[in-house]
């Protein structure tokens, strides 16, 4: 059974390794900056969104958080993110947590 688990183990990535189309990202790091969330209108109604600075030993990247994700973390927290993806936005890359993804404080 251990061999099978090893075959399916997806190693964590670092910020430096992230590219504009990375999918199914698993990464650990720190929330370096947590600005005040802003309200946006979506087809699902008014939602809170914030772009935080996520960093690890190799660099930093903007990370977009919505609603409950915002409440799950605080500035300076060490976090683990799973099920994330990277997309290009305004000539920069940005980390996003997918529908089945998760962020939790370590």
Secondary structure, DSSP 8 states (H G I E B T S, - for coil): -HHHHHHH----B-GGG--TT--SEEEEEEEEE----EEEEETTEEEEEEEEEEEETTEEEEEEEEHHHHHT--TT-EEEEEEEEEEEETTEEEEEEEEEEEEEE-
